[in-house]
Amino acid sequence: MRSLSCLVFALLPTLTATYVIHSIDLHNETENTTPDIRSPLIAQREEDASVSLDFVQRWAAIGDSFTAGIGSGSRMGLPPVHSDEWYCSRYTYTWPHMVDRAIGASKKDFQYPACSGARSAGIYNQANDLKGDLDVVMLTAGGNDLCLAAMISSCVMLAYDGEAACTQLIDKAQENIDTILKGNIRGILTALKPKMKQDGIVIYNGYAPFFNTENEDCADPKKQKWSLPKFWSWRYWFSSPLALTIDRRKKFNKLVDNINKAILEVVEEFQTASDKKFDIEFSDWGGWPAEVDGQMCSPSSDGHYPDPNQPELQFFKGNTWVRQAPAHDGLKRNEMFGENMYDLNGYGGDGWSPFTSEQHGDPEFAGKIKQYLQRMNMYDSLLYKSADPRAVVMHKLNPRAPSPPNCPGDEKTWGLGLPDTFGMNFHPNERGHESIAAFALQNLAYAKAKQDGKVGDVCEIDTDEFTCWQKEGRKAYVSWERLDTNHKNFCDKVKAPSNEVNWKVEETYYKGTPEEVQFVIQLSNDASSFDSKLCKESFDRIINSCDGNDPKNPLNWKFGGKYKRGSYTYEINPKKDRKLYTRTDGSCQGWYKVLWSSYTLYGHGWIGWDNGEALKNKAKDCVGGGLTKWEFEYYDNPDDHNGWEWRAFFRTPIWTNARCFDNLKAQGGAGGYTHKWHEDFEDEKYEEYGCTGSG
């Protein structure tokens, strides 16, 4: 995203960017008014304009459901007249319509072939079918090539097929990012060349991470339920859905980050191409939902949708709140969960409401909620009227189009061919479309300003920079658990110095261990203030965006990185170069010494930070006290010690091996593993778990 501060159309201060457009009627009112300050769109008088959008005579919006706007506003068209609008689930309150209104009366032609469920092949055809001589094209494309719909089904909404099915889809998504996504994007942009005027402008909108990852409420079945109840099929009667854990949410968010990265890289290729026909900008709104508490699983919400406590939620979701009352028969429509998840107005046939008793008794409040949902066409849906919503869902699980990405489970892809009241989940809601429109218009104005030679007056500020140390070739790494704890501790301890700008704070944890790591904050541009929440968010992005979903790194080691975020630079710097361990391992030997037993353990990939305290405590707990002569050391050069990073020695009472060490009770309790020691190291086998000796 380009950050602008001197033109007149503005995003909120946390993502400051300004330029001029005509006033936009974002709320479909009779007067042409600007939206509420809570929206990221803030418009000012067009007589102040320094960049005009009057140059846009002909323009088009192509893409997938993020452009078609499934669920946002009212569904367009009616079969058989305008059947393509209906079939593609195009809606009225969408970012393309907002942009179209912003362009104003100068526009002579607006083409809108975007179609929910479209993959790159379909969007390529949309581009080919456009009527040419276009000034502007805006689009979204790529999400459906990564099996996101199938992943949301198998990992969240119908998550009864187990961890392996979910992991398969996550791995397939990353594989498609690495292998086909960029080529597909290039194909679409190349197809636009003959459709554009010379020096036309293309705005490629990105995607945004769905999830907040601050707590585990979404994974707690007593607080929220994200999977449909399992009563529709006997196959699921004796299985439980996967929990929507922090770890799983972070994997989803990382995939979205990787999609955006791939899009940006292709956009940059087209920006610098010697034969370019049009100018192009990547409109990255991905950071906005986190800025305004607009992600799902926010601690602000208990799972209701809509939720007055989270007014800036940017995505549609079901009502995942768990009713704290005895559940009725699961096959009845008014059961505790099921209807309430996809009947978004929350009022069941038994008169139950998801809101408080005070809200339930407030006719004005109830009227507002009902009016809000009527605007989204909820009440007439097949899913809402059905006595068994799950049967409707299962009946409709058919993909809409051929599947070049070869997504696992394409024979029952979620989100393609479903009722819109189901399929709109995990798509931008009204707030989300306002945000996408704001960023798209900002980037359109920026691109036009560059063409007109006005960029020097735009007051461009530093752009963000994000660097992952592993990609720079660094070999030092630490465990995710340590960083997750340390970055919160560090940010909580930082205090901004009084009367000082451009200050720097750094702290090193676990000095002298394999997991020694340094945290750094450096300010610039005369900045002086400090925000602990922003600090944690920035370090969290380094921790969870740089490494992961890597089959070569199954233990999810973290190599750190640097995040330059405006005037603030955050660094995580592991200090000790290490061989990349793909599994925890160790060697254990015990000796029976008549009056005591002695043990020597070696290891790598575990207890790399606490000088063996976890192992010592677990061993002491198991033997019942009496652990003596404790010795522990980390090796400076593991290659000189058969690859082991550390050695531990201690004594215990006799006959403790079988109950504490050969069964891995102590080692496993400390998060590790050992195999039996052999005098010749070459004879040791990982699969031969336990501890040698009679001890």
PEMOKA-V596779 format. One line per field, one symbol per residue. psi: psi as a letter, one per 20 degrees, with the letter a starting at -180 (. if undefined). burial: 1 if it has 24 or more other C-alpha atoms within 12 Angstrom, else 0. A space follows every 10 residues. Layout:
psi->???
burial->???
//
This chain:
psi->ppoqjiripq rqhhmppqrp rqqpnhjkrh qnqqrqhhqi poqrpiijpi pqjiiogprq orbbhhhhkp iocqpqrpqi pkhhgghjlp rhmrhhhggg hhhbihphpo pmjqppipah ghhghgghiq palphppqrq qhgiijkhgh ghghifhllj jrhggghggg hhghghghgh gggggggghh hhgiiqqpkr ppooparqph pqkhrjhhio iigqphqqqk iiphhjhkqq qqqmrggghh gghhggghgh gggghgghgh hjphkqhrqq qponjhighh hjljqqkqih qjiqpqohim ijpiqqrrnj pppmqpqapi iqhkrhrfgh hiniijorij jqqirrhghh johgghhggg gghhhjkghj qhhgiqinhh hgghhjmpqh rrmhilppjh ilppiojrqh hgiiqkqpag gghggggghg hghghgghhg hjkjhhjilp rpqqpppphh iijqiprrqg gghhghhggg hhhpppqplp rkrppqqpql pjrhkpqppp ppqakkqhrp ohghgghghh gggihhqrko himhjlqpia apooncjppp qonqhopqqo piqqrrpppq ppkfirqqqp qqrqjrljij kjhgggghgg hgikajprkp ppqqphnhhi lkiqhrpqqr qrrqlighih ghjjggghhj kaqqrpqqho hiiqphimqb pqrh.
burial->1111111111 1100111111 1111111000 0001100011 1111000001 1111111111 1111111111 1111110000 0000111111 1111111111 1111000011 1111111111 1111111001 0111111111 1111111111 1111111111 1000111111 1111111101 1111111111 1111111011 1111111111 1111011110 1011111111 1000000001 1111111111 1111111111 1111111011 1000011111 1111111111 1111111111 1111111001 1111111111 1110000000 0011111111 1111111100 0111100000 0000010011 0110111110 1111010111 1111011111 1010111111 0111111111 1111111111 1111111111 1111111110 0000100101 0000011111 0000111111 1111011101 1001000000 0011111111 0011111111 1110000011 0001111111 1111111111 0000011111 1111111111 1111111101 1001111111 1000011111 1111111111 1111111111 0110001001 0111100000 0011111111 1111111001 1111111111 1111111000 0001000011 11111
//
